[in-house]
Amino acid sequence: MAETPVATALIAEDEPLLAQALQSALRREWPALDIVATVGDGVQALGKALALRPALCFLDIRMPGLTGLEVAQALAEDWPEGHEPFPLLVFVTAHDEYALQAFEHAAVDYLLKPVERARLARCVARLRETLAARLGAAAPARALDDTLAQLRGLLAQAGPEKPAASPPPRLQVIQAGGSGSAVHFVPVQDVIYFEAADKYVRVITAEAEHLIRMPLKELLPQLDSEQFWQIHRGTIVQARCIKTAVRDESGKIHLSLRGRSEKLAASRLYAHLFKAF
């Protein structure tokens, strides 16, 4: 196999011994690989990946701060355009049943813990071939499109580390805190969009804003996905409240809303929702 240009990699693994073992194994299988960072949580992984822009990211699925999938989602939304190609992603998991089901058709690659040498060798071969193919003129753009499609497939699943549970009942009314002891009952159909805000979620209607103490990822399964579209990792909008979607000169999509003056940005991970683009 012809040697590709020196590749860089980031390892995100919260168990130090497993991180060290993966790093050593990669050095055996791919001596020319430059491991530019090894981090122990998802927040560090995201920050280092955006700062260093490695060609490869090995992401543990279950990490403190952000999971591997959440890191991948954030990278897809925040990766700077016009610079290095989006990194190839390898997810690392301890649960083979869900890895085989979720990743076989929906990820660049995956590794099971503890990592077996033969499996890592196949993974390395696949990564090197993919990096070599990226040298084609249109390959980086196609690679990002493919990765976005793969990530959408992963994110649409119930969760690779646990069995799919029965979906929770659809929310009809949201109880939001108010001033003093008042509780506001907000019909879901009145909500224009939800926006993550630290430990809370902002509930935005045409007349008011409320806060609920619930992570956005817990709220999302309780909403009708045909009515409420996730357009960013921190934003869910009611589709009937979208008035226009406009792509600016940099390629970013901005939504104007019925009943609100502000505009919302849609990440490229969810640009497929706006079919004209």
N, C-alpha and C positions, 0 to 999 in steps of 0.2 A: 504493500500500500504506500502510495506516495505521501510523504510527510506534508501535512498542512502547516501553515504558519503557526507559531507558538500560540496556544490557546490559554486563556485565563479562566479560573474557576473560583467560585465561592461555595463554602460548605456551611450550612445552617443546621446545627444539631445540638440539642440542649443537654445531651449526655456526653460528658467530656471523653470518656473511654471509647464510645462509639464514634465520636468525631475524629479522635486520633486514629482509630482503626481504619476508618474510611479514607482518611488522608494518606496513611501508609499504603493502603491497598491501591489507591489511585497512583501513587508514585511508582509502585511496582509495575502496574499495567500501562502507565502512560508517563514515562520519565520526563518528557518535555513539557508536560502540563504545569502551568504556573498557578499554584493555589494562592490567590492574593489575599484571602481572608477566611477565617473560621470563626463563626459567631454562635452564640448559644440561645438566642431568642429571635422571634419574628421581627420585632421592631428594629433590632440591630441589622438583621438580614436585609430588610428593605432599605435602610439608610446606606449600608455599605454597598449594596448592589447598585443603587442609583448613583453613588459617588464614584465607584470604581468601574462600573459597566463591564462586568466580566462576560465572557462568551458563554459560560456554563454556570448554572446554579443548581446545587444539590440541596433540596429543601425537605427537611423533616416535616411530615404532615402535622404532627402534634408538638407544638412548641409553646412556651409562654409568650404572652403579648399578642402575637398574631400566629395563626396556623400557617402551614406551608401554602395552602390554597389561598389564604388571605394575602400572603406576601405576593404570590403570583398574580392575583387580581390587582393589587396595588401597583405592581411593576407594569402590568399591561396598561394601566391608566396613566401612570406618571412617567413612563420611559420617554426620554427626550427624543423628538423626531429629528432626523437628519444627522444623527451621530452613529455610534456603533449599533449593529443590528441587535434586535431583541434577543436576550440570552436563551439558549436551549435549557429547558427545565427537566430535571430529574427529581421525581418525588420519592422520598424514602419513608417506608411504613413498616410497622411490625405485624400487620394483620394481612396475611396473604389472601384470605377469602375475599375481602373487600378490595384489595389492591388488584387482584386479577379481574374482578368484575368492573371496577371503576376505571382502571388505568390502561387496560389492554388496548382499548380503542380510543382513548381520550387523553393521552399524554405523550410527550416526547419519549419518555421512558420512566421506569420506576425500578426501585431496588427494595428488596425485603431485608429486614434486620433479622439476624446478623447477615451481613452481606457475604455471599459466596463468591469465591474467586472466578469461577466459570461464568456466573451470571454477570459479574462486573466486567469481565472481558468482553462479553457480547454487548453490554451497554457502551463500553468505551469504543468498540468498533463502530457501533451505530452512530455515536456522537461524532467521531472523526469523519465518517462518511458524510454526515449531514453538514458539518462545517466546511468540508471540501466542496460540497454542492453549492454552498452559499457564495462561493467565489464567482458564480454566474451573475450577470448584470442585474437580473430581476429577482434573484433568489432571496435577498433580504426582505423585500416587500412580501413575497409569497410566504416566507417563513413566518413573518409576523401574522399574516392573515390566517395561516394554518394554526398557529399557536392560539390566537384568539378564539378560533372555532373550537379547538380542543378544550380550552379553559371554560368556554360556555357550556360544553358538555359536562365537564366535571362539576361546575358550580350548580348545574341543574339537578344533580343527583342529591339524594337525601344526605349523603355523608359517607366517605369511604372507610371511616374507622368504626362505624357502628351500623347495625341493621337498620333498614328503612322502617320507620315507625308509621302508624296510621297518622294521616295528616290531621293537625289540630282543627277544631271547628272554625269556620270563617267568622272574623270579627264583624259585628253589626254596629256596635257602639263602642267608642273609646272613652274610658273614664280618665280624665286629666285633672291634675291638681290645680287649684286656683288660690286666690288670696285667702288667708285665714283658713277656715275649715271647709270652705266651699269645694265641691267636686263638680267639674263640668262634664256633661254627657254629650259627646260629639259623635253624631252619626258618621259612619265611615264614608258614606257617599258624599258627605260635605267636605271631605278632606281633599285639598288640591295636591299637596305633596307632603312627604315625611322627610326630615333631614336629621342625620346623626349630629349630636352636639355633646361631646364628651360622654358622660354616663347616661345622658338623656337622649330622647328623640323629640325634635320639634314637630308639632302637628299643625300644619298651616291650612287654614280655611280662607274663604274670601273675606270674612269679617274679623278673624282673630287668629292668634297664635297661642298654642298651649305646649306644655312639656309633659312627657310621660317618661317614667324611669324604666325603660326596657331597651335592650340592645336591638339595633335595626335587624340583625340576623335572626332574632327571635320573633320579631314582628312580621317579617316577610312571609313566612309560611302560613300565617293566619289571614293573609290577604288573597283575593282572587287575582291570579297572575295575568288573566286576560284584561282585567280592569286596571290593575296597578303594575306599572312597569318599573323595574329597577334600571336606572339610567347611569348610575355611578355607585361605587361601593357605599357611599354615604347618602344616597338620594333615591327615593321611590316616588313616582309621580302618577297621578290618576290620568290614564290615557285620554279620557274625554275632555280633560282640562288643558291639553296641549293645543295651542292655537297654530303655531308655526315652528318649523325646525329649519335653522339656517346654518350653513357651513361657512365659516370665515376663511380668510386667505391662508391661514395656517392649517386649515383642515379640521378645526374643532367645530363641533355642532353645539348650537345654542338654541334653547327652547324658549319661546314666549308663551305665556299662560293666560287662560281665561280667568278673570277675577283677581289677578295679581299683576303688579307692574314689573317685578324683578324677572330676570332671565335665569334659566338653569343650564348648566353645562352637562352635556352627555358625553361620557367617555367613549373611546374607540372600541372598548370591549362590548358596548351595547349599541354601537352605531348601526348594527344590522336591523334594529327595530324600525329604523327610518329608511324604508326600502328605496327611496329615491337616491340615497347615497350609496 
